[in-house]
Amino acid sequence: MAKSTSSDAQMLIRSLRTAYAATPTNLKVVYMVIVGSFPFNSFLSGVLSCVGTAVLAVCLRIQVNKENKEFKDLPPERAYADFVFCNLVLHLVIMNFLG
């Protein structure tokens, strides 16, 4: 079973190398300019996702709290809809940043 997994991994690596070699250089340069080549994109995406979600959750809690007089005219449904929409936008940006 280990031999099968090893050969599958080698085939996958070979396939990725072939696809990378077949990609035009201009496309690689454009992708690097747009997305960037920073090696810690996944780490930054994870941190920004956690921090952004925490900030949005705090904002939701502030808006839904009945003791807060500043948002008394805001219905809770609107606050939840804003929370969901902002989370979708945040995570789409995070996914785009990952590449």
Buried (B, 14 or more C-beta within 10 A) or exposed (E): EEEEEEEEEEEEEEEEEEEEEEEEEEEEEEEEEEEEEEEEBEEEBEEBBEEBBEEBEEBBEEBBEEEEEEBEEEEEEEBEEBBEEBBEEBBEBBEEBEE
